[in-house]
């Protein structure tokens, strides 16, 4: 049963001005980046999207830290978490706790970001109004006790913004304002909206292979921009599977990278669901 105190974190509250101002500044910077294009800055932004959203969120925060769908050496696990912090989506304990609550209460009362509470709410409203206590590491640790045992994760959760600040200084030193805007602002904004679309779009549009108790959908275009996270109905049917794209035509870059790590002997205990596993039911959205 979900702890009432934790659920209250996601109730509609007063506008979180710090978060709101930060997002406004990032979006202004993202627009500004379009007027300062150069190929070096563009390449850095693409690389950082792969590093932060791909390694950090998809392979790290989500499939590794939240669902433990595979194992890697602890230094690599820490590195993935550090990459995840570069997205400005919060620290690992906050992110993992939020996602575990989402699975327990998916599209039911207590879900942090269900479209049943409104498409806008599920996409960004819950961020602007519903996470006033997101830096309360002790509170969020109730849903991520495995991470709270590590001093590194506790530190990163408290100072999740620090890696991005350090990266911003490095980008500015290397490539000036254009590289800062591309590798910082625009890259973060793209990564945020891509991840938020998993919360919103994949619970509204797409197809259903499995008859899950929630509204999860498999959405190909969200999968393309999130390294395979858009195969969301597959994921809700098999949360601990490291593979989300369960057939050859469901492109899942994160799974391919995990598969490579397994081949190299780096990833162990990799859990994989099969397309014909339980709860199979194809249904047009």
N, C-alpha and C positions, 0 to 999 in steps of 0.2 A: 504494500500500500504506500502511496506517495506521501511523504512527510508534508503536513500542511504548511509549515514554515517555508519549505522550498517552493511549493506551488505558488505561494503568495509573492514570490519574487517576480513572477510573470504576470501578475494581475496588472491591470491598467493603472498606472500611477501618473504623477505629474511628469511633464516633459523633462528628460534628462538633458540639461543644457550643455554639459561638457561633451557628451556623445554627439549631440546635434550639431554643435559648432564645429567639432572635429570633422564630421562627415561633410558639412557644407564646405569647409576649407579644402578638403580632399577633392570634392567634385569640381570646385573652381579650378584647382590645380590640374585636374584631369583634362578639363576643357582647354586650359592654357597650354598643356602639352601638345595639343594638336596644331598649335601655331608655332611650335618650336621643334619641328621634326628634324631628326637626323638619324641615319641608319644605325649608328653606334648606340644611341639611346633606345631606339626601337628594339635592337637585339638584346640589350640588357633587360628591357622590360619583359620580353618573351621568355628569356632564361629565368627571370625571377618569378614569373607566373608559374612556370613548371616547378621551380624549387619550392615556392611558398604554398601555392594552391595544390599542386600535384603531389609533391613529397610531403609537405607539411600538413595539409588538410586531408586529402583523399587517402594517402598511404599511412599518414601519421595519426593525427587526431582521430580520424574516423575508423579506419579498418584495423589499425594497430592499438591505439590507446583506448578507444571506446569499446570495441568488440573483441579485441584480442584474437583476431582471426589468423594471426601468424606470430612468430617470435623472431626477433633479431637480437644481436648483442646489445647490451645496455647502452654503450656509447652511441650506436647508430639510432637507437630508440630516442635518446636525448636529442640527437641532431635533428631527427624528424620533428620533434616537439619545438625546437628552436625555429625551424623553418615555418611551422604552423603559426608561431607568434608573429612572424613577419607579415601576416595577412591582416592584422589588427582585428581579429575575430575573438580576442580574449585569450587568456592563458589556458593551458591544457586541462586543469582541474575544472574550470568554469565550462569549457567547451564540452568536455566528456560528460560532466554532470547534466548539462542541458540536453545533450543528445540521448542519454540514457532515460531521462524523464520523458522525452519525446517518444521513445519506443514503448515505454510503459503505458503512456496515456495517449497514444497516437490518435488524433482527430476525436478525442474525447475531452471532457472537462479536465483541465490540468495540463493539457498539451501546451507547451510554450508558444508554438507557432503554427497553429492549424488554420487553413483557409476557411474552415467553418466559422471562424471568428472574423472573417474578412480577408480578401486577397492581400490588401495593403498591409493589414496587421501581420500576416504570415510572412510577408516579404521583408518589411523593414519596421513596421509599427512596434513590434515587440522589442526591437532594439532601442528605439527612441523613448518608449514609455515603460518597458517592462523589465529592465535589468538594473535597477538602482542599486542592487546589492551584489552585482556581478563580481566585485573585487573582494567579497567576503569569502576568503579561502576556506576558513573553518566551516562555514555553513555549507558551501558547495562540496566540501570533502566528504559529506555524508553519502554522496552518490558517486564518489570516486576515491574510495578509501585505498585502493591499490596504488593510485598515483600519489596520494597524500603521504604515503610512507617514504617517499623520496624527497629529500631536502631540495634537490634541483627543481622538481616540479612545483613545490611550494613557492620557491623563490621566483620561478618563471611566471607563475600565476599572479604573484603580487606585482611583478615588474614586467608584465607582458609587452608593454609599450617600449621598453628600453632597447631591445634588438632592432626595432624599426627606426628609432632615433639614431642609433649608431650607424645603421645602414644608410640612412639619409645623409649623414655627415660624409660618409665614404663616397656616395654617389656624387654629391656636390663637389667634393675635392677632385674627383676623377673627371667628371664631365660637365661641371657647372650646373646652372639652372635647368637646361633641357634634360639632362640625365636625371636630375632629382625629380622633375615633374613626370617623366616617363617611367622611371624605375621605382618612384615613390608613389606619387598621387594617382596617376592613371592606372598603374599596375594594381594598386590596392583596390581602387574603385571597381575595376573589372573583376578582380577576385571576389570581392564582397558580393556583388550582384550575381555572379555565377553561383556562389554558395547559397545565397538567399533564394535563388530560383529552385534549388532542390527542396527548400522548405515550402515554397508557394506553388510553383508550376507543376512539380511532379506529384502534387496532391490534388491537381485539378485537371490536367490534360495528359493524355497518353493512353496506352493500352494496359490491360491487366492479364498477366499470365496466371497469377495465383489469387485465389479467393481469400485475401487477408481481411482482418476485421476493421481495417482502416481504409482510407481513400487513396492509398499510394498507387502511382502509375509508373509505367516505363515510358520515358520521354527521350527520344533519340537526340533531339537538338540540345537538350540540357546535358545529356551524356557527353556530347562532343565538346562542350566548353568546361566540363568539370572532371575530366580524366576518368569518365565512366560512372560518375555518381548518379547520373540520370536514370539508370536502370533501377529505379527506386522500389518498384513493386517486387522485383526479384530480391532486393535487399531486405525489405520488410518481411518477406516470407522466410528468408534465411539470413538473419542478422549477423551470424558469426562466419559467414562465408567470405573468404578473401576475394572471391570472384563474384562480381556483380553482373557483368554481361555473360549470360549463361549459354548463349549460342554463338556461332561463328560470326553472325552478322551484327551482334551487339558489341560494338567496339568499346573496349575497356582497357585503356592504356595503363591504369594503375595495376590491374591484374597482370598484364604483360611484364611490368617491372617487378612485381612480386614473384612471378614465375621465373624471371631471370635470376633474382636473388636466391631462389630455391635451387636453381640449377647450379649456381656458384657455391652452394653450401652455406650461404649466409642466412637465409630465411629457413626456419624450421617450423614444424607443427602447423603447416599451412592447411587450413580448413577450406574445403571446396564443395559447394552444392552442385547438384546436377539438374538440368532442365526438367527432367521428368520426376523430380522429387515431389514430396507431399504437397497438397493443396493446389494441384494444377487445375486451372480453370481459365481459359482464354475468354476474354470479354472485351468487346469494343467500348472505347470510352465515349 
